[in-house]
Amino acid sequence: MGNPSLHSIHVHPLKAARGFAPEEAVVEPWGLAGDRRWVLVDGSGKVITQRPHPRMTLAAAGLLPGGGLLLSASGRAALTVPVPEPTGGTVTVEIWRDKVEAVPAHAAAHAWFSDHLGVPVRLVHLDDPATRRPLDPEYARPGETVSFADGYPLLLTTLASLDALNALVARGDHPDEGPLPMSRFRPNVVVDGSDAWAEDDWRRVAIGEVTFRVAKMCGRCVVTTTDQDTGERGREPLRTLARHRRFGDQLVFGQNLVPESGGTVRIGDPVRALE
């Protein structure tokens, strides 16, 4: 391995929508500051993602000072959504196997996204990430929590592994679908300068001044086949991952991280495997 460094940072304030790429980000115990603190739910409280609704990627959610959102989409008037006051009570959100209390946004936000997706949805905010959603106890330590991310506070990927995956795609059944951009994998931190698949063996990692525990490899789903610019779906990379990156019952790309310390990560920070 050469001298790996932090290539890019990605924050997605609203789960499944487009995010943004800052030069630096504060690391909180449950993830990057502002990342996946908002989510859409259907009438029964189940989380809405790109899995059944690929049009989610056509909406962008910018982060406002204080944690509010600026929603935008082509052909739509932008909408500012302030952080809702918890005095109005919470609703129960079902995200995979977890049930989490969250605070509904104002009615205009529900209407904006319902119109965008063509189905009735509500926008809700995770008001207290320190207590609302514990990490999977199989991989957690006492008191560890997570936002509305799929399962863990941060997702790390590497450019070298993406290059290696794209080389495999080019030799597969659907070479016309490659090369795939990193946006397909919706990471939080992207590392440059490592060897391909080196992250498979990382157990602890430091990014600048912040240290992380590697919880587990990241199993991938149909979202990776979704063009993040158009919402259209293909077959890659899942076909290639199934052939070359199957670990148990999961198709793997990237590593899930849990912060061990706070601090700020910045583009260009050195990345070190600690064990």
C-alpha positions, -999 to 999 in steps of 0.1 A, spaced: 0 0 0 13 35 -9 2 66 9 -36 65 10 -54 97 16 -90 109 18 -101 117 -18 -137 129 -12 -164 132 14 -201 127 8 -230 138 30 -266 127 22 -289 148 45 -320 129 32 -317 91 29 -319 80 -8 -318 116 -22 -288 133 -38 -263 148 -13 -233 170 -16 -195 167 -13 -179 191 12 -142 197 17 -145 187 53 -170 172 77 -174 168 115 -175 132 126 -203 125 152 -208 92 170 -237 83 147 -221 95 114 -210 126 95 -227 157 108 -260 161 89 -258 128 72 -291 108 68 -309 127 96 -340 129 73 -360 101 57 -393 96 37 -419 72 50 -451 58 35 -485 57 51 -475 28 74 -443 45 85 -420 23 64 -389 40 51 -389 50 14 -356 44 -5 -343 41 -40 -349 4 -39 -386 7 -50 -384 44 -59 -354 51 -81 -368 86 -87 -355 95 -53 -321 102 -69 -336 129 -90 -342 150 -59 -314 168 -42 -314 177 -5 -290 205 6 -281 210 42 -290 244 57 -274 259 89 -291 243 119 -299 211 100 -328 221 78 -331 210 41 -332 228 8 -351 205 -16 -347 208 -53 -355 188 -85 -356 196 -122 -387 215 -131 -398 220 -95 -397 250 -73 -372 246 -45 -385 242 -10 -369 251 23 -377 227 51 -368 238 87 -360 213 114 -394 205 130 -401 212 166 -405 180 186 -433 196 206 -458 183 181 -449 147 189 -432 119 170 -442 92 146 -428 56 145 -405 49 115 -398 13 104 -363 11 90 -354 -25 82 -357 -43 116 -357 -12 137 -386 10 149 -374 46 155 -392 77 167 -389 107 144 -405 142 141 -426 150 110 -418 180 88 -444 205 78 -472 196 54 -456 214 25 -426 190 26 -449 160 25 -467 174 -5 -435 183 -24 -422 148 -22 -455 131 -27 -459 150 -60 -423 142 -70 -426 105 -64 -463 101 -74 -471 83 -41 -482 97 -7 -451 101 15 -441 120 46 -408 136 54 -395 131 90 -364 141 110 -343 122 135 -343 147 164 -321 128 188 -295 105 171 -278 99 204 -307 78 217 -332 69 190 -316 40 171 -290 16 186 -265 -1 163 -270 -38 155 -259 -54 188 -240 -81 169 -215 -54 158 -220 -27 184 -206 -17 217 -229 -4 244 -244 30 237 -235 32 200 -262 46 177 -267 54 141 -287 78 120 -311 67 92 -282 51 73 -288 15 63 -270 2 93 -237 19 103 -225 55 108 -201 57 78 -194 38 46 -159 38 32 -149 29 -3 -117 31 -23 -109 43 -58 -85 13 -64 -113 -11 -57 -137 7 -80 -110 6 -107 -107 -32 -101 -144 -37 -102 -148 -17 -134 -121 -39 -150 -141 -69 -141 -173 -53 -155 -155 -46 -187 -147 -84 -191 -183 -95 -181 -216 -99 -198 -226 -62 -198 -194 -42 -205 -215 -15 -221 -227 -6 -186 -193 4 -174 -173 20 -161 -194 28 -131 -190 59 -111 -185 59 -73 -219 76 -69 -236 42 -74 -223 31 -40 -233 63 -21 -202 63 3 -194 88 30 -156 87 26 -136 77 -5 -99 67 -2 -73 72 -29 -38 56 -30 -46 22 -15 -43 -12 -32 -74 -27 -47 -95 -45 -20 -70 -36 7 -99 -24 28 -111 -61 31 -85 -66 57 -88 -34 76 -101 -37 112 -94 -2 125 -86 29 104 -75 64 110 -86 93 87 -65 123 98 -71 127 135 -102 105 137 -102 68 143 -128 42 133 -136 6 140 -145 -15 109 -178 -31 118 -184 -53 87 -182 -54 49 -210 -36 31 -235 -59 14 -248 -42 -18 -284 -41 -32 -302 -30 -63 -295 7 -56 -260 1 -71 -276 -7 -104 -294 27 -105 -279 55 -125 -277 83 -99 -282 110 -127 -312 95 -145 -328 70 -121 -325 43 -148 -315 8 -138 -291 -17 -153 -276 -51 -142 -242 -40 -131 -224 -41 -107 -245 -68 -91 -238 -93 -118 -201 -88 -115 -201 -86 -77 -220 -120 -76 -192 -136 -96 -162 -120 -79 -172 -104 -46 -196 -128 -28 -189 -132 9 -214 -156 24 -248 -145 13 -237 -109 5 -223 -91 -25 -197 -68 -11 -182 -35 -19 -169 -11 8 -166 -12 46 -189 0 73 -173 22 99 -181 31 135 -163 62 149 -141 56 179 -133 93 183 -147 127 173 -131 153 152 -131 166 116 -121 148 85 -108 168 55 -100 160 19 -63 151 17 -61 137 52 -38 106 54 -56 73 58 -39 46 79 -49 11 86 -43 6 123 -48 -32 124 
